Amino acid sequence: MRKLIVAALLALLLSLTVQAQKQLKPWAEWSQKEAQKILNDSGRGQTQTETDTSQMFFSPTNDTGVTRSTSNSASRAQQGATNEAVHVNYHVRFFTAKPIRQALVRLIEFNQTNLPKDTIERLNQFANLQSNEWIIVAVAFDASDQRYSGPVLQAFGSATTDLAKNNTYLERKDGKKLFLNEYVPPGRDGFGARFIFPRVVDGQPFLAADSGEVRFYSQFSAGSTSIKLDRRFKTTDMMYNGNLEY
């Protein structure tokens, strides 16, 4: 009996410790590093990295003083090669989750000092808005070589709801899929492309604390560029101050 009591107490202590770890300090006190982590490596924001190694091994560009032939393409001869692997990072974020918007506002505050009072008030309102109708997943990206940014930006900019909706969905652990309602290309705000899904299905929220896991999947092509996004999020990691934030 004593062993059972001790085991129960240890389990309770562990549970309380985990809950305490998930209680974030007030978002207005987050450091720049903390805000970046919430956006790119957390329960609501993850980074998918695609690596192109094709330019790691290449023949030198043609020199008029050298008679040997090379296998370089015309574009490589004109632009040069990176000489290293190129990475494209896709940042997949639950934009309707308050911690994501709060982290975005914190970065704005770090990057733009001396903001007017009315601007700060509008940013605070944006950070604390409650979404009751939609789930919005935002996808931003960056690349280690700017020549790769253009085609990716063009692909996101050219995509449409009709193009993406058949291969874009949220999927729960039980296999239930929720397909895209609307796609919005990236705008000037820098928050990325928006993938919009209904929040309520058959009178119930699509996600609950006990859903276990939610997967975001999207695949579409625009021009010569194909985009494939596939990230999984645990609902236990999406709890925030006692609420499921997504």
C-alpha positions in Angstrom: 0.0 0.0 0.0 2.8 2.4 0.9 4.5 1.8 -2.5 1.2 2.6 -4.3 0.9 5.8 -2.4 4.5 6.8 -3.1 4.0 6.0 -6.8 0.8 8.0 -6.9 2.5 11.0 -5.3 5.4 10.8 -7.7 3.0 10.7 -10.7 1.2 13.7 -9.3 4.5 15.6 -8.7 5.6 14.8 -12.3 2.3 16.0 -13.7 2.5 19.3 -11.8 6.1 19.8 -12.9 5.1 19.3 -16.6 2.2 21.7 -16.2 4.5 24.3 -14.5 7.0 24.0 -17.4 4.2 24.8 -19.9 3.2 28.0 -18.1 5.0 30.7 -20.1 5.9 33.9 -18.6 3.9 37.0 -19.7 4.5 37.4 -23.5 5.4 41.1 -23.1 8.5 39.8 -21.2 9.7 37.3 -23.9 13.2 37.8 -25.2 13.9 37.9 -28.9 15.3 34.4 -28.7 12.2 33.1 -26.8 9.8 34.7 -29.4 11.8 33.0 -32.2 11.6 29.6 -30.6 7.8 29.9 -30.2 7.5 30.7 -33.9 9.9 28.1 -35.2 10.3 25.3 -32.7 7.3 24.9 -30.4 3.9 23.2 -30.0 2.4 25.7 -32.5 5.3 26.6 -34.8 7.7 24.2 -36.6 10.3 24.5 -39.3 10.5 22.2 -42.2 13.9 22.3 -44.0 14.4 21.2 -47.6 18.1 20.8 -48.7 19.4 20.9 -52.2 22.8 19.3 -52.5 23.1 19.5 -56.3 25.5 22.4 -56.3 28.0 20.9 -53.9 29.7 19.0 -56.7 30.1 20.8 -60.1 32.6 21.6 -62.8 34.2 25.0 -62.6 32.7 27.6 -64.9 34.3 27.8 -68.3 37.3 30.0 -68.7 38.2 31.3 -72.1 41.8 30.5 -71.5 41.0 26.8 -70.8 40.2 24.5 -73.7 38.8 21.6 -71.6 35.0 21.2 -71.7 32.7 21.5 -68.7 29.3 20.2 -67.8 27.9 23.5 -66.5 24.5 24.7 -67.6 24.1 28.1 -69.1 22.4 29.4 -66.0 25.2 28.2 -63.7 27.8 29.7 -65.9 26.0 33.1 -65.7 25.1 33.0 -62.0 27.8 30.9 -60.5 27.3 28.0 -58.1 26.9 28.1 -54.3 29.6 25.5 -53.8 27.6 24.2 -50.8 24.2 22.8 -49.9 21.3 25.2 -50.1 18.5 25.2 -47.5 15.0 26.4 -47.8 13.2 26.7 -44.4 9.4 26.6 -44.3 8.0 28.0 -41.0 4.6 26.4 -40.4 2.6 28.2 -37.7 -0.9 28.1 -36.2 -1.6 31.8 -36.8 -4.8 31.8 -34.9 -3.0 30.7 -31.7 -2.4 33.6 -29.4 1.3 32.7 -28.6 2.2 32.8 -32.3 0.7 36.3 -32.8 2.2 37.4 -29.5 5.6 36.2 -30.6 5.3 38.1 -33.9 4.4 41.3 -32.1 7.4 40.9 -29.8 9.7 40.6 -32.8 8.1 43.7 -34.3 8.8 45.5 -31.0 12.4 44.4 -31.1 12.9 45.4 -34.7 11.0 48.7 -34.6 11.7 50.8 -31.6 9.8 53.9 -30.6 6.5 52.8 -32.1 3.7 55.2 -31.7 1.2 54.6 -28.8 -1.7 53.9 -31.2 0.4 51.4 -33.1 1.3 49.5 -30.0 -2.3 49.4 -28.9 -3.3 47.9 -32.3 -0.5 45.4 -32.1 -1.7 44.3 -28.6 -5.3 43.9 -29.9 -4.0 41.8 -32.8 -1.9 39.6 -30.4 -4.8 38.9 -28.1 -7.7 38.4 -30.6 -9.7 35.2 -30.0 -10.5 33.1 -33.1 -13.8 31.3 -32.9 -14.6 30.6 -36.5 -11.4 29.7 -38.3 -8.1 27.9 -38.0 -5.4 29.7 -39.9 -2.1 28.1 -40.6 0.5 30.6 -41.8 3.6 29.5 -43.7 6.6 31.8 -44.1 10.0 30.8 -45.6 13.6 31.8 -46.0 16.5 30.4 -48.0 20.2 30.3 -47.5 20.7 31.5 -51.1 18.5 34.3 -52.4 18.3 32.7 -55.9 16.1 30.0 -54.3 13.7 32.5 -52.7 12.3 33.8 -56.0 10.8 30.6 -57.3 9.4 29.7 -53.9 7.8 33.1 -53.5 6.4 32.8 -57.0 4.9 29.4 -56.2 3.2 30.8 -53.1 2.1 33.9 -54.9 0.7 32.0 -57.9 -1.2 29.4 -55.8 -4.9 29.6 -55.5 -7.6 28.0 -53.4 -8.7 25.8 -56.3 -5.1 24.7 -56.9 -4.3 23.8 -53.3 -7.6 22.7 -51.8 -7.6 19.0 -52.9 -4.2 18.3 -51.4 -4.3 20.6 -48.3 -5.8 19.5 -45.0 -5.5 19.1 -41.3 -5.7 15.6 -40.0 -6.3 14.4 -36.5 -4.8 11.3 -34.9 -8.1 9.4 -35.4 -7.7 9.9 -39.2 -10.4 12.6 -39.6 -9.4 15.1 -42.2 -10.4 18.8 -42.6 -9.8 20.2 -46.0 -8.8 23.7 -47.0 -11.5 26.3 -47.1 -9.5 29.2 -48.5 -5.9 30.1 -49.5 -4.4 33.6 -49.2 -1.0 34.3 -50.8 1.7 36.1 -48.8 1.2 39.8 -48.3 3.4 42.7 -47.3 3.0 42.0 -43.6 5.7 39.3 -43.7 3.5 36.7 -41.9 3.4 34.4 -44.9 0.8 32.5 -46.9 -2.5 31.7 -45.1 -4.2 28.3 -45.2 -7.7 28.8 -43.7 -9.9 26.0 -42.3 -13.3 26.0 -40.5 -12.9 25.7 -36.8 -16.2 24.0 -36.1 -17.3 20.8 -37.8 -20.7 19.2 -37.2 -21.3 21.5 -34.3 -18.0 20.6 -32.6 -14.5 22.2 -32.6 -12.3 20.2 -34.9 -9.6 19.9 -32.3 -9.8 19.2 -28.5 -7.2 18.7 -25.8 -7.6 14.9 -26.2 -7.2 14.9 -30.0 -3.6 13.7 -29.5 -2.1 15.1 -32.7 -2.9 17.3 -35.7 -1.1 17.1 -39.0 -0.8 19.9 -41.5 -0.3 18.7 -45.0 -0.2 20.7 -48.3 1.1 19.9 -51.7 0.8 22.1 -54.8 2.9 23.2 -57.8 3.1 26.5 -59.5 5.3 27.0 -62.5 8.4 24.8 -62.2 8.3 24.8 -58.3 6.6 22.1 -56.3 5.8 22.8 -52.6 5.2 20.0 -50.1 4.6 20.7 -46.5 4.0 18.0 -43.8 4.2 18.8 -40.1 2.7 17.2 -37.0 1.8 18.9 -33.8 0.8 17.4 -30.4 -2.2 18.9 -28.8 -0.7 18.4 -25.3 2.0 20.9 -26.5 -0.7 23.4 -27.6 -2.1 24.0 -24.2 -1.6 27.6 -23.0 -2.7 28.9 -19.6 -5.2 26.0 -19.3 -6.6 26.4 -22.8 -6.0 24.7 -26.1 -4.6 27.4 -28.4 -4.5 26.7 -32.1 
